[in-house]
Amino acid sequence: MSTATLLAIPAVAFVTSISPGPSNIMLLASGANFGFRRTVPQILGITVGFSTLLLAAGLGLGAVLATFPLVERGLKWAGAAYLIYLAWRIALARSMAADAGEQARPLTFVESAAFQWINPKAWVVALTVMAVHTSAHAPLVSVGLVVLIFALVNLPAISCWAAFGVTLRGFLADPARMHRFNIAMGLLLVASLWPMLAA
């Protein structure tokens, strides 16, 4: 793996991790509704889930999906359905966790890790990064390095979204504002499907 590639991977990891997408929209909403501490399992789940997806893509899962396009379409539509369900759940949340009762909660570690496997943005990033930034001369080492670099960059980058949500808590203390915010987050989550559905 060349020095230029090693320098490019953290930049790609940062841009793809910090840019808006389904997971980051959910982190923003979770930070605003539940605070940073309660959102940490969701943050960790996203990083671990994406890292395992990235590893699987690097070890050949992309080739399997290319061979079986029906499986790829099934994952795409399952992801779309789950995103719509999550958007509905976010949009219906009416207040911060302290007032929302026991039913309202952020995604768990396992839920957010599993979500990465049906997250359209995660798939596009994982398959593209592994195709572009791994070496045929040292496939296992290059795949391992890409996964490690992405995990190290992804964790603090996505944490910014939850932290930004926390900064909005004072503004969103008004139940009407929180309700409008949650509806907007739900709509943004559904809008994040557009690139996948348009492809």
VEXTI-430821 format. One record per residue (C-alpha): residue in three letters; residue number from 0; x, y, z. Coordinates in steps of 0.001 Angstrom, whole numbers, plus 500000, padded with zeros to 6 digits. Example, Ala and Ser with C-alpha at 12.3 -4.5 7.8 and 13.67 -1.06 7.14 Angstrom:
BEGIN
residuo,num,u,v,w
ALA,0,512300,495500,507800 $
SER,1,513670,498940,507140 $
% end
This chain:
BEGIN
residuo,num,u,v,w
MET,0,500000,500000,500000 $
SER,1,501491,503325,498918 $
THR,2,502036,506326,501170 $
ALA,3,499547,508310,499086 $
THR,4,496891,505662,499709 $
LEU,5,497660,505583,503434 $
LEU,6,497225,509353,503548 $
ALA,7,494044,509285,501464 $
ILE,8,492208,506696,503572 $
PRO,9,491831,508877,506721 $
ALA,10,490536,511745,504568 $
VAL,11,487994,509487,502865 $
ALA,12,487041,508001,506237 $
PHE,13,486488,511452,507717 $
VAL,14,484421,512798,504821 $
THR,15,482215,509703,504592 $
SER,16,481809,509486,508376 $
ILE,17,480996,513143,509034 $
SER,18,478698,513679,506041 $
PRO,19,474926,513412,506493 $
GLY,20,473393,509984,506188 $
PRO,21,470881,507778,507976 $
SER,22,473101,506942,510962 $
ASN,23,474185,510534,511521 $
ILE,24,470635,511858,511299 $
MET,25,469595,509289,513914 $
LEU,26,472555,510305,516137 $
LEU,27,471532,513957,515903 $
ALA,28,467977,513075,516922 $
SER,29,469177,510748,519681 $
GLY,30,471567,513331,521118 $
ALA,31,468769,515897,521181 $
ASN,32,466199,513537,522683 $
PHE,33,468272,511407,525064 $
GLY,34,471581,513197,525668 $
PHE,35,475107,512093,524831 $
ARG,36,475619,509440,527521 $
ARG,37,472504,507476,526545 $
THR,38,473523,507730,522871 $
VAL,39,477015,506218,523406 $
PRO,40,475879,502591,522805 $
GLN,41,474330,503713,519520 $
ILE,42,477580,505485,518537 $
LEU,43,479675,502423,519381 $
GLY,44,477237,500140,517563 $
ILE,45,477530,502205,514387 $
THR,46,481336,502073,514451 $
VAL,47,481495,498348,515207 $
GLY,48,478708,497493,512753 $
PHE,49,480276,499509,509962 $
SER,50,483714,498064,510681 $
THR,51,482373,494513,510358 $
LEU,52,480573,495455,507130 $
LEU,53,483773,496996,505803 $
LEU,54,485716,493852,506732 $
ALA,55,483131,491624,505045 $
ALA,56,483230,493780,501906 $
GLY,57,487017,493569,501891 $
LEU,58,486914,489792,502247 $
GLY,59,484666,489363,499216 $
LEU,60,481054,490041,500181 $
GLY,61,480818,492605,497366 $
ALA,62,481629,489888,494831 $
VAL,63,478921,487665,496296 $
LEU,64,476351,490449,495956 $
ALA,65,477431,491107,492367 $
THR,66,476868,487403,491634 $
PHE,67,473434,487382,493307 $
PRO,68,471743,490708,492495 $
LEU,69,468458,489520,494026 $
VAL,70,470169,489382,497439 $
GLU,71,471515,492897,496914 $
ARG,72,468039,494185,496000 $
GLY,73,466575,492411,499015 $
LEU,74,469087,494119,501319 $
LYS,75,468362,497449,499672 $
TRP,76,464601,497173,500181 $
ALA,77,464916,495763,503696 $
GLY,78,467114,498751,504511 $
ALA,79,464578,501140,503002 $
ALA,80,461721,499571,504983 $
TYR,81,463677,499729,508245 $
LEU,82,464693,503343,507599 $
ILE,83,461058,504275,507078 $
TYR,84,460146,502522,510344 $
LEU,85,462922,504408,512194 $
ALA,86,461850,507692,510605 $
TRP,87,458283,507062,511791 $
ARG,88,459540,506270,515293 $
ILE,89,461627,509460,515416 $
ALA,90,458844,511630,513981 $
LEU,91,456358,510393,516598 $
ALA,92,458653,511154,519539 $
ARG,93,457140,514259,521117 $
SER,94,459520,515237,523905 $
MET,95,462877,514662,525511 $
ALA,96,463532,511374,527279 $
ALA,97,462786,512784,530730 $
ASP,98,459183,513401,529693 $
ALA,99,458739,510665,527105 $
GLY,100,458228,507686,529404 $
GLU,101,459845,504296,529158 $
GLN,102,458869,503590,525562 $
ALA,103,461177,506224,524057 $
ARG,104,464826,505169,523904 $
PRO,105,467819,505462,521614 $
LEU,106,468848,502530,519452 $
THR,107,470847,499916,521342 $
PHE,108,474396,498856,520471 $
VAL,109,473114,495730,518690 $
GLU,110,470345,497567,516821 $
SER,111,472660,500253,515502 $
ALA,112,475385,497710,514615 $
ALA,113,472877,495540,512749 $
PHE,114,471432,498593,511018 $
GLN,115,474753,499204,509272 $
TRP,116,474197,495992,507330 $
ILE,117,471071,497434,505720 $
ASN,118,472190,501080,505641 $
PRO,119,472429,502128,501974 $
LYS,120,475152,504734,502592 $
ALA,121,477246,502222,504567 $
TRP,122,477082,499700,501712 $
VAL,123,478094,502231,499075 $
VAL,124,481012,503459,501179 $
ALA,125,482195,499961,502172 $
LEU,126,482150,498542,498652 $
THR,127,483726,501637,497080 $
VAL,128,486468,502029,499677 $
MET,129,487462,498381,499496 $
ALA,130,487513,498436,495702 $
VAL,131,489629,501576,495528 $
HIS,132,491931,501463,498565 $
THR,133,492963,497840,499057 $
SER,134,495981,496165,497495 $
ALA,135,495882,492945,495496 $
HIS,136,499502,492340,496562 $
ALA,137,498681,492306,500267 $
PRO,138,494903,491933,500489 $
LEU,139,494556,490928,504146 $
VAL,140,496948,493586,505419 $
SER,141,495390,496326,503304 $
VAL,142,491831,495306,504282 $
GLY,143,492864,495270,507951 $
LEU,144,494473,498707,507682 $
VAL,145,491429,500199,505969 $
VAL,146,489107,498787,508650 $
LEU,147,491365,500032,511481 $
ILE,148,491744,503531,510014 $
PHE,149,488013,503820,509355 $
ALA,150,487148,502723,512897 $
LEU,151,489595,505215,514437 $
VAL,152,488261,508078,512310 $
ASN,153,484589,507092,512324 $
LEU,154,484094,507008,516096 $
PRO,155,484963,510661,516838 $
ALA,156,483427,511899,513577 $
ILE,157,479982,510416,514177 $
SER,158,480143,511434,517842 $
CYS,159,480006,515039,516628 $
TRP,160,476454,514464,515382 $
ALA,161,475267,513259,518788 $
ALA,162,477129,516132,520460 $
PHE,163,475458,518615,518128 $
GLY,164,472101,517105,519057 $
VAL,165,472945,517655,522721 $
THR,166,473689,521346,522049 $
LEU,167,470151,521692,520697 $
ARG,168,468524,520383,523886 $
GLY,169,468077,523842,525427 $
PHE,170,466408,525176,522291 $
LEU,171,464292,522031,522019 $
ALA,172,463102,522115,525636 $
ASP,173,459869,523602,524280 $
PRO,174,457687,520549,523433 $
ALA,175,456378,522156,520232 $
ARG,176,459920,522768,518963 $
MET,177,460960,519230,519897 $
HIS,178,457953,517846,518051 $
ARG,179,458798,519845,514902 $
PHE,180,462477,518850,515197 $
ASN,181,461601,515150,515440 $
ILE,182,459288,515405,512433 $
ALA,183,462076,517138,510481 $
MET,184,464561,514414,511488 $
GLY,185,462102,511720,510392 $
LEU,186,461617,513434,507032 $
LEU,187,465374,513823,506565 $
LEU,188,465833,510146,507303 $
VAL,189,463298,509241,504614 $
ALA,190,464935,511757,502225 $
SER,191,468267,509986,502752 $
LEU,192,466717,507069,500826 $
TRP,193,466485,509112,497632 $
PRO,194,470015,508337,496308 $
MET,195,469439,504623,496866 $
LEU,196,465982,504560,495299 $
ALA,197,467065,506736,492369 $
ALA,198,469930,504358,491514 $
% end
